Amino acid sequence: MQPQTTVILDNGASSIKAGLARGPEGDDDDQPKLIPNAIVRSKGDKTTYFGHQLERCRDYSALHYRLPFEKGYLVDWDAQKAVWDGVFSSEVLNVDTAESSLLITEPYFNLPNIQDVYDQFVFEEYEFYSYHRCTPAATIPFGHLFQAGGPSPPECLVVIDSGFSFTHVVPIINNQIQWYAVKRLDVGGKLLTNQLKELVSYRQWNMMDETYIMNHAKETCCYVSTGFFEDLETCRSNPKKNSIVREYVLPNFSNNRPGRVRLPNEELSTTDQVLYMENERFTIPELLFRPDDIGLEQSGLAATVAASIGLLPHDLRGMFWANIGLIGGSTNFPGFYERLSSELLSLTPVEYDLQIYRSEDAITEAYRSAIAFVNDPAFSGHVVTREEYLEVGSNASRRKFAGWQSSSAPGDADISKITQESMIEDRGQPSRKPNRSRMRTTTAPGRRR
């Protein structure tokens, strides 16, 4: 019998979004606990913090991070186990793993050997009753990201997942990821923070060891410009005295004052140190749209989305253009949605409509979608039990979890089948497929008519 409690673990490279789903009649954790996925050593108080313990730290200067993830893949299992032990302990989730099921997210294009270690940890180390492993985008069709477009999720959609290590463009048909059309952009939150550290260290203060502080400065000061060259000229013509410049007051850990953006007419004390954020505010997030600015031989995000959709069956492309969703922390920059809409609009074929869906909280959207997936009656058919694992090992997971290794581009027969299935509608429900005539007569913010 499937356990009533399911642990949701959106295991990101930067943070873990963790909570419990207690079944259709239970009280789910709608708001996950955000836990840094790292072992952190503070030089200030000379203490090591494991994951959730970082909130106890009082001196965030010169923190040394030991990350389980490197270049997007889970490679340091000792560090990851230390963080997971804290998550499952009484201090966070307080869960009995042997009496619980688990849904955990994994990186896109995860390597088979790493997937086998996932299985070993879940069943041999923590002895979960059953578990399901998938990518964050695979849970999105079960959530509410696309609910504004109709009561049921679209059959064809594109998820843009801009996270810590990379940005992925993930097309999905009928809840199945089309791996042959998935595209990766080698720009994520980690690269942006490191780039900001280098710029600030070259121009003002040496901040190369202050990852925590500079990450906070990035999140509070940076934005995506919709007029890049105009903003650049504004900063060049009148440095430090223009509408773009912001003064970021560095934290003072002696009196527990966090870093902040200086308010207009705010008086500063003699001990306050100020970081002037000028064109760094918009040139850092610009790398998502112009990665060649730092020598990456890749197209920007908009061109990557167009290239991904261009690989999909021709008769279905209109549905993908009309159902693009944003998740991941790097999509939270002010102006990101407007800039992406503007650039995609110029790349959208004239016969198609363009619609981009935003989440109220892009960081936890995959977690909330996972909750909905777990409460779906079909979820029990997607899990591998400990009994199955003990019988055939990781082969049980390979059979149950469709991976990118076994996928390939569909042939003409497959495309014809997909197209025919997409034309079949349940007469009792309105269709979510944006057919040509419907697209021309429907208006919504961000759509082309």
Buried (B, 14 or more C-beta within 10 A) or exposed (E): EEBBBBBBBBBBBBBBBBBBBBBEEEEBBEEBBBBBBBBBBBEBEEBEBBBBBBEEBEBBBBBEBBBBBEEBBBBBBEBBBBBBBBBBEEEBBEBEBEEBBBBBBBBBBBBEEBBBBBBBBBBEBBEBBBBBBBBBBBBBBBBBBBEEBBEBBBBBBBBBBBBBBBBBBBBBBEBEBBBBBBBBBBBBBBBBBBBBBBBBBEEBEEBBBBBBBBBBBBBEBBBBBBEBEEBBEBBEEEEEEBEBBBBBBBBBBEEEBEBBEBEEEEEEEEEBEEBBBBBBBBBBBBBBBBBEEEEBEBBBBBBBBBBBBEBBBEBBBBBBBBBBBBBBBBBBBBBBBBBBBEBBBEBBEEEBBBBBBBBEEBBBBBBBBBBBBBBEEEBBEBBBBBEBBEEEBBBBBBEBBBBBEEBEEBEEEEBEEBEEEBEEEEEEEEBBBBEEEEBEEBEEEBBBE
